[in-house]
């Protein structure tokens, strides 16, 4: 099928989704979750074909890799989405005007949601589940790195949709080639919003070339500020978790800012990172404090290029700051507005940090690893928006809706 015909078929399918009952959608999602578990060997076998083509040391390798546990977690997220109340039809505002007109502002689907993503086969499941729950049809453009995995997942989704008598075009996986990307970027009149998930390079490309509305998501240049009053034990656990829990995700820590009065605590603060094999790029003060205590082969002097870098690996930049104002200035200059954190026992500093840092998620005394739709109680997420228009932070069901005004009258006409 020609791509324009595919887009048109998906647009038609989006109109039928609004007529499908919430009970049917819930049943579809539960069957998708069950099928994911039942077909885990098939999914992993296809995923292995993709993994075999990627360098083990590529930062995208971990994002591409599926395991039985990861598939089980995906299935659980889908069950959570199925159990959540549908936002569709929710009345956001209503009033009766003096002329008798009754106005209602209600949630409605966006329509057709396009998603461009790289080596993240879990996105295929997540987007399909969230879009079906919100009455949106979706056009999925995965990367060639995950072509086998995405096709396997798409096959499962299509089978479940057919079993329930739904239009298979509600969830469409596009070819993993550049032609499909360019067509999707220019699908004016067919795509209501386009969401890129992946590297900063991908996001920048989509933003610069798309002719359809775009919601930016993804790239995380994440900082944690260790304040003068910070608790050392809390700091050890938070920093280690934020850096090492899963290095290839966008909420992983990239830069530690440490108050100059606490530089002497760096050897103890970062000892767990040394045990986990984290390579540090430290500024002069931090480097001197860590020399002789941190593993020599893992300690390097920082250069300016290390600040403002999303490492996606076991690497961390360390910078000494003179205080909160200095930390806030550094974050403002280098942040991607994804997730930022402070570790402090000073209530005033905490409130100032939470209020002044411009990011989608701002933390006090907690790991940035929590920036995740499932962790925020959204079930799954379609991405983490780093912009301010329409949606910000983890995008769940509500963020995949718009609204419209319904106006009910009884013969009113306007005379002025």
N, C-alpha and C positions, 0 to 999 in steps of 0.2 A: 504493500500500500504506500502511495506517495505520502510524504510527511505532512503536506497540507491536508490531505484527506484524513490522516491520523488525527491531526489537531481538531478537525471538524467533528470527527466521530467522538472524540473525548469531550468536546463542548456539548454535543447533543446528550451524551451520557450524563454530564453534570446536571442537566435539567431534569433527568429522570430520578436522580438520587434524592431530590427534595421530596419525592413522593413515597420514598421507602420508609417504612415504619421504624421507630427506634428499636423495637423488639427484633426486627429482622437484622438490622445492623449489628445489634448486640450478638445475635446468633452467628452472624458471619465472622465477627472478630473472635469469638470463642472457638469457632471451627478453624480459623487461621492459626490461632495459638496451638490448638491440638495437632494440626497438620505439621506445624514447625517441629514439634516434639517427635511426632511419628516419622517425619522425613529427615531427622537429624543426620543419619548416615549419608543420605543423598546430598544434603546441603554441604556437609563437611568434605565429601569426596570432590564435589565441584569446587569448593573453596580451596582445596589442596592444589587443584590445577592452576588457580590464580597465584597461590603462594609460591609455587615452583618457578614461576616466571619473574619473581621479585627478589631483589637482593635482601638477604636476611637483616642487613644493617640499615636498610632504608627506613627512615622514620615512619613511613606509611605502612610498613609491614605489620606492626601490631594492630593498626586500625583495620587492616584487611583481614587479619586472622580471626576465624571463627573457631570456637570450641564447643563441646557439648554444654558446658556450663554457660557460655555466652548465649547460645541458642535458647537454653532454658530461661535465662534472664530476659531475653527478648520476648519470649512467649509470656512470661509473667507480666511484663510491661503491657503487652497487648490485652491481657485479661484485665489489667487495671483500667486501661482505656475503655474497655467494654463496660466495665462497672460504673464508670463515671457518668453523671447526668449529662445529657446532651445540652449544649448551650443554645441550640437552635430554637427560635421562637421566644426566647427569654425577653421579657419586656424591660427595657432599660430605663424608660421614662414615659410617662403619659400625662396628659392634661386635657381639659376641655376649655376652649377659648370662649370669650364673651359672646362670640357670634354662634356658638353651639357646635363648632367643629371639634371633633374629638381626635387628638393626636396620640399615636403610639410609636415609640422608637423601639424596634425589635431586632434581635440578632438574626442574621441570615448568612448563608455560605458565601465565601469569596467567589466561588465558581470553579475555575480551572487553575490549579496550583502547579506550576512547573518547578522542579527541583533539579539542580545540576550539582553532582557530587563526585568525589574521587573514590579512593579505595576504602569505602565504608559500606559494605553490604548490609549492615544492620539498618541503614537509612531506608532501604527498600521496604523493609517490614514496617519501620516506624512511621514513615510518611503515609504509606497505604492505610495503616490503622487510624491515624489521626485524621486524614482526609475523609475516609469513609464515615467516621464518627461525626464529622462536621458537615456532611453533605457536599463535599468538594470532590470533583474528579481530579486526578493527578497525572502529570506527565513526568516520568522519571528518566533522567539522563545520567546514568552512572558512567564511571570512567572505564577505560579498557582494562585497567589493572584488575577490576573485579567483575569482568564480563561473565565468567562462568557462574560465579556466586549469585550475581544479580538475576541471571536467567533462570537459575534453579528456583530462587525465591519467587520470581514472577510466575513461573509455572504453577507453583503451589497456590499463589494468590488467585490466578485465573481459574484454577480448578474449583476453588471454594466459591468464588463468585458465580460460576456457572451452576454449581450445585444448588445455589439459592435463587437461581433465575435472574440474577442481576447482569446488566450489560458489562461485558468484559472490558469495554473501553473506559470504565470508571477508573481503572488502574492500568496505565500503559507504560511499558518499559521501552524506551527509544533505543535505537542502535548505539553502540558505544563509540561512535566515530565523530569526527569534527564537524561533518556536514549536519548531523543532528543537532549539535550544539549551536551552530550558526542559525539553523532554522528556528530553534526554540527561542533564541535571543531576539529574533525578528517576527515572532508569531503574534503580531498585533491583531487584535480582534478575536483571538482564540485563547490567549493566556491572560488571566487577570492579575497574577503576581508571579514573579520568578524569584526563587530563593537559592543562592549558591551556598554550598557547604564544602569547605576544603581549605586549601592553602590561601594565603594572602594574594598570591599571584592569580589564582582562579577567581577570587572575589573581585579583585581589581579589574580583571578582564571583563567579567560579566557586567560590572557597574559601568565600565567605559563603552561597552558595545551594545548593551541591551536596548531595544526599542520599547520594551514592555516594562511595567513597574517592577522594581527590585527591592527586596528586603535583604540587607547585608547581615551575614551571620559569620561566626566562626573564629577567625584568627584571634588568638589570645596571647598578648604580651603581658604576663601577669606578675605583679609585684606584691611582696609582703614587707611591711615596715616593722622592724623590731625596735620598739620605743625604749627610751631610757628607763621606764618603770616596768618593762615587760618581765613576766615570770619565765625563768629559764627553762623549767620543766615543761610548761605549756608550749614554749617556743620550739623546743626540740621536737616535740610530737607533731605540732602543726606544720612546721617547715619540712620535716621529713615526709609527712603524708602528702603535702601539697606538691612536692617535687617527685616522689618516687611511686606513688600509688599506681599511676599509669602515665608514663611520660609522654605518650603520643597524643594525648587529648588536649583540647584548647584551654582547659582550666588548670593545667599543670603550671607550677611556679617557674618563672624564668629569671627573676631578679630579686635578691634579698637586699633590702636597705636596712642598715644597722646604725643606730645612734652612736656617735663617736665615743660617748661615755661607756658603751657596752662592747667596744671592740675587743677588750681583753677576755670577754666571755665567748668569743667566737670558737676557740678550740673545743669547748664543751658543747656549745650550741650546735655545732655542725659535725660533731663526731659521728652521729648516726648516718650522716650523708657519706662520710668517708667509708664506713662499713658497707654501704650500698653501692660504692663505686661511682659516686657522683663527681664529675670533673668540675672544678671551680675556676672561674675567671674573676680574680679578686683585685680590687684597686690597691693602691700602695699601702694604706694603713691596714686593711684587712689581710693583705698578703703577708706583711711583716708579722702580724699577730698569729697567723696560721702556720708560718714556716716552722718546721721542726715538730709539729703536732699532727698536721693533716698529711695524709699520704703524699709524698713528694711528686710521684708520677701523676697525681690528680690535681695538683695545684699550679695554676698558671697566672701570670699577670694579666689583668684586664686591659683591653684597649677600648676606645670609644665605640667601636662597632658591636661590642658585646652587650651594650646597653640599648634596649629597644629591639632585641632579637627574640623570636619565638624559637626555642631550641628543639622542642619535640623529641628530646633525648635526655640522657643522664648528664646534663650540663646545666650549670647555674652561674649567673653573674652575681657578684657581691660588691656592694658599694657603701661606703661610709658617708653618712650625712650629719649635718650639725644639729638637726632637730626636726620637729614636725614640719615647719615651713619649707625646709630644704627637701624633705621627703615628698611633700605635696607638689613641689615644683618639678622634681624629677619625674614623678608619676604623670603629671600633666604633659610633660614634654615627650614621654616615651610610651604611654599607655595606649592600648588599642581599644580601651573602654569596655573591656570584657569583664574581668574580675580583679579586684584589688583588696588587700587586707592589711589590718594593723594588729599587732600584738602589743597590748598595753594594759596597765592597771590604773591609768589615769582617766577618769570618767570624762573630763573636759577634752582631753586629746582624742578620745574615742569618738565623742559626739562631733568634734570638729572634722575628723577624718571622714566619718560616715556622711556628713552633710556636704563637705566640700569636694570630695573625689567624684569626678564625672565618669561613672562606669555603670554598666548594666547591673552588676552585683557588687556590693561593697560589704566587707566582712570585718568583724571585730572579734579577735580571739577564737578564730575558727579557720579551718583549712578551706582554701578556694576550690578544693575537689568537689564541694557540694553544689557547684553551679551546674545543674543537671535537671532536666524536666522531671524525671522520676523522683529525684531527691526532693524537689520542690512540691511534690504531690500532684504533678500534672499528668502522671501516667508515663508518657514518653514525651519526646520533643521533636519538633521538625527542624530545630536549630536554635542557636542562641543569638538573638539579634543584638548587634552592637550599635545600632542607630537609635534615633528617638521618635521617628514618625511611625505611627500605627502600632508597633510592638517593640518591646525592649526586654532583653534577658531571655530565659528559656521560653520558647513558644509552644504552648500547648493548645488545647481546644479553643479557648476563647480567642486566642490570637489568630486562629484560622477562620475567624468570622468577621464580617462587617456588620452594618446595620442599615435598615431603611425605615422611613417614616410611613406609617399607614394613617391615612386621614379619612375619617368617616363623617359624612354630613347628611343633611336632609333638605337639599335644594339650595344651599347657600351659594351666592354669587358675590364677586368682589366689585365694588362700585367706585373705588378710588385708585 
